[in-house]
Amino acid sequence: MTASIPTFLLNTGDRLPVIGYGTFGGKNSSEAMYEAAKEALKVGYRFFDTAYSYTTEEALGKAIRESDVSRKELFVNTKLSQTFHEPKYVRPACERSLSLLGLDYLDMYMVHWPLAWKFSGFEFENLRKKDEEGDIKCIDVPLIDTWRGMEQLVKDGLVKNLGISNFTLPMIKELLTQCNIPPAVHQIEIHPNLLQEDMLAFCKENNILCIASTPLGNPGLFGAGKINPLAEPEVLQVAKKYGKTSAQVVLNWGISRGCSVIPKSATPKRIKENFVVFPIDSKDVDLISKIGHRNTIRVCDPFDAFGPSNDVFGEHKEEVAKWLSLRKSVNNLKSNI
Ligand SMILES: NC(=O)c1ccc[n+]([C@@H]2O[C@H](COP(=O)([O-])OP(=O)(O)OC[C@H]3O[C@@H](n4cnc5c(N)ncnc54)[C@H](OP(=O)(O)O)[C@@H]3O)[C@@H](O)[C@H]2O)c1
């Protein structure tokens, strides 16, 4: 017997499980992610989050095909990479993902980052290649042009729901004034060290469901000390009160704030542990939110990951200004040689 869990209602009328399984493998191989996805299916996960750039679509598709879970029970989301933002690449990119997954439609397709880069082919190793300046340069493709391509996928029956990811409030506001199909979800980094209170309030008001990526704060990613919400005293206190583990508390803190959460684990025991839903009293939700009020940390920073041209959240303005000025001096020097 597998466990089943509650769902959130999307603005399209479809329903999204409150817990999904994240497939960003990181250091884990595709084989490990295939085994992990098989385990997740066995435990009862029905919502799977992947992305072309994670290179796990094929492993996930294989696990799905080999399971006895019917297609209509599943909610599969994948993401359009930055190099496919030019409208002519949106459909081929979606078809590529469908083919890797072995599916004939997606439950959701989302714009992975509000960043457009030059097309560099479909080979994974070329997707995120930095130039000699340690940067990936953006090209001028308005988000609405990419979105029109996404809308066409819905009209063509390839995709059921559209989503966005890592957008800022001004970007969403602009998209909402221009789009024909509003996004059903916004996937953003949310955990006790990154509360995203304004974003959550705006999305709720506009009937866009937030999906919390990195919902556990990816403990250990940066080594001891930088971030581990699971070890914070407030989480330990609430875990003791409810007789749950820290991870279960942090995930249900996210769900209690109205988000679907998509933890990743390649460890069978944790895959099971993370698939537990229970209500958390609003006082305890507020207690855990104190962590983010005293220490805000972003785990997945596009400035670090993609270079200075990609400071989506405007959190590195000084470093970007210094970099631009250094770049100008170097270019001046080069032109004088
Ligand atoms: N849209 C975006 O730009 C974006 C960005 C980042 C992530 N995401 C999505 O969000 C998903 C989750 O984010 P994430 O993978 O970065 O981080 P996460 O789910 O917050 O954390 C994953 C890490 O936590 C460990 N872990 C899992 N369950 C645990 C438990 N019960 N106790 C202790 N440690 C536990 C895992 O270790 P083991 O695997 O070793 O068990 C792994 O190292 C991704 O897989 C991806 O689908 C989206």
The ligand as an ORCA input file, in Angstrom:
! r2SCAN-3c Opt
* xyz 0 1
  N      13.686     26.014    -10.312
  C      14.933     26.038     -9.903
  O      15.754     26.862    -10.321
  C      15.384     25.023     -8.886
  C      16.552     25.246     -8.161
  C      16.942     24.278     -7.237
  C      16.175     23.142     -7.040
  N      15.039     22.950     -7.773
  C      14.183     21.741     -7.595
  O      13.990     21.563     -6.199
  C      14.400     20.240     -5.839
  C      14.921     20.207     -4.419
  O      15.992     21.111     -4.246
  P      17.488     20.651     -3.963
  O      17.707     19.311     -4.534
  O      18.371     21.759     -4.399
  O      17.577     20.667     -2.357
  P      16.725     20.062     -1.141
  O      15.662     19.157     -1.608
  O      16.373     21.218     -0.271
  O      17.853     19.241     -0.407
  C      18.428     18.112     -0.991
  C      19.530     17.631     -0.049
  O      18.941     17.310      1.223
  C      19.266     15.988      1.597
  N      18.055     15.446      2.256
  C      16.895     15.060      1.663
  N      16.023     14.625      2.577
  C      16.641     14.729      3.768
  C      16.242     14.408      5.095
  N      15.048     13.894      5.352
  N      17.138     14.650      6.092
  C      18.352     15.174      5.837
  N      18.780     15.509      4.592
  C      17.932     15.273      3.579
  C      19.601     15.264      0.305
  O      20.551     14.257      0.557
  P      20.485     12.770     -0.100
  O      20.064     12.891     -1.529
  O      21.887     12.305      0.059
  O      19.517     11.988      0.745
  C      20.214     16.383     -0.541
  O      21.591     16.527     -0.238
  C      15.468     19.913     -6.889
  O      15.776     18.543     -6.905
  C      14.820     20.464     -8.119
  O      13.836     19.552     -8.600
  C      14.619     23.883     -8.675
*
